[in-house]
Amino acid sequence: MGNRNLPQEGTFLTLGYTKGTAVLDERCPDCKRINEVLSRVGDRWSVLVVISLAEYGTLRFNELKRNLGISQRMLSLTLKELERDGLVNRVYHPTIPPKVEYNLTEMGQSFREPVSTLGYWALDNLAKIDAAREAYDEASAK
């Protein structure tokens, strides 16, 4: 996969307050770029759009909107960013009414596995997360 400027295996990535300091730059010069990518592709709606397109293939705007329960504005912004990042194709059909379809690009297809893994992890751990939240909320209320 080429030479990456990532820390040695087992080294903790520090993306917190030290971002931009000399220590972080030495340990992980590409962390800033990694953060940029993860903030785009790792947000809630982007992940759900990719999961939907991976599962159903090509979908129209309103199909995605219905499937996800997302506002029109948020879906529009998310799709534009995913298209800009090269993960989603937008195909406009000049019909009446106009028809716009979305599907995953080759790079978007390569993102299916990590997103699916994340989605399955979330599903597998819902009960544990709910229990942890309940315990936290009870302890915080005291």
N, C-alpha and C positions, 0 to 999 in steps of 0.2 A: 504494500500500500504506500510505499514511499517513506521518506524520512519525515517524521512529524516532530514538532517541537513541544512534545508533551513530557511531563515529568516521568521519571523512571517508575516502573510498576511498583505499586505499594506506597508511592508518595501521594499524600493527600493534596487535592486541588483546593486551594484557598481562593474563593471568588468573592469573599466578603469585603470588609472595609479596606483591606490592603490592596485592592485593585489599583493598578497603576504605579505601585511602589517598585523600587528596584528589586526587592526580594521576590516579589511575584513575577516580575519580568524575567528574572534569572531562572526561576523554577518552571515557569510555563509561559513563554513568550506569546503563545497563541491563545491563551485563556480569554483575552478580550474578544477575539473573533469567535471562539467557541461560545462565549456568553451571548454574543449577538445572534448566532444561529439558533441556539437553544431557546432564547427568548421568543424567537419567531415561530419555530416549528414545535416548540414544547408548550405553547399556550393551549388552553382548554379547547377552544373552538377549532384551531388548526388540527389538533389531534383527532377530534371527532369528525371533521370533514374528511381527513385522510382515511379514517376507519370506514366511513360510509362509502367513499368512492372505491376503496379496496374491496368492500363487500359486494357492492351493487354494480360496479363498473361505471358507465356513463350515466350521469344524472343531470336533470334540468335544475335550474336555480330553485324553483318552487318545491321540487321534490326534496332537495337538500334542506330547505327551510322547514318543511313539514316534518321530515325525519328527525331533525335535530332540535326543533323547538327554539330556534334562534331568531333574533330580530332580523329584518331585512337589511338594515344598515350594518349590523355586525357581520352577517354572512357576506355581504358585498365587500367589506373591508378585508375580511379573512381570505376570501377567494382572490382578491387582487394581490394581496401579499404572497399567497401561495403560488400564484401565477408568476409574480415578479421573481420569486426565489427558484422558479423552474420546477416546482413540484406538481403543478396542475396545468392542464391545457384548458383553454376556453375556446369553444367553437361556436361562432355566431352563424345562424341560418337566417338569411333575409326573407323570411316568410311573414305572413300576416295572420296572427300577431307574430312578432319576432320570436325566434326560438334560440336559446343559448344553452349549451350543454357543457358539462365539465367532466373531465376524467384525469387520472393520474398520468404524469409523464413517466419516462423510463426511470428518472431519478425518484419520482414520487413512488413508483412501484418498489424501488429499493428501500424506501422508508416504511413499507408495509410491515416488515418483520419486527423492527424495534417498536413501532406503534402498537402492533398487535400484542407483543410481549407486555408492554406497559398496560394496555387495556385489560388483558387477562390477569395481570398481577393485581390491578385495582379490583376486578371482580372477585378474585380469590381471597382478597383481604378485606372486603367490605365489612364483614361481621367484626373482625378484629379492630378495624379503624373505628367503627361505631362504638365498640366497647371501650376503647381507649379514650375517645372523645367524652363519653358518658362519665368515665372515671375522672377525667381531667376536670370536667364541668362541676362534678360533685365536690371534688377537692377544692376547686376555686371558689365555690359558693360558701365554704366554711369560714 
